[in-house]
Amino acid sequence: MANVSKLLHEKHGVKRGTLSARLRRARPLLPRRIRHEADILREAEQLAENPRLAMTLSDPRYRRAADALTTHLKTIDVADRRKGYWLGVLGGMAFNLLIVLVLLFVTLALLGHI
């Protein structure tokens, strides 16, 4: 679970709190299938707090959930996400500029200046 916590910090920037808190903050960024695995890990963290219930953590579904979440987080390319964000911002700005120029030319045409 420490590995999942570390990957959440590296890939999604979730810095503070327990694993449950980090998973809760990263939940909107995770795909639906992975959200289910994250819920299983949150359950496992709650069980780990109780010494008697911690013995049940040998269930293979917790290992599968941790492996699925780790695999998903390792595939995320932070630089590519950052580049995609900035390309989206620049694309939006270019579209807005295009709309303003079209409106300018339409206005000039209606006023007879073109």
Protein Blocks (a to p, Z undefined) as FASTA:
>chain_A
ZZmmmmmmmmnopagdcfklmmmmmmmmpcfklmmmmmmmmmmmmmmmpmklmmmmmpmk
lmmmmmmmmmmmmmpcfklmmmmmmmmmmmmmmmmmmmmmmmmmmmmmmnopZZ
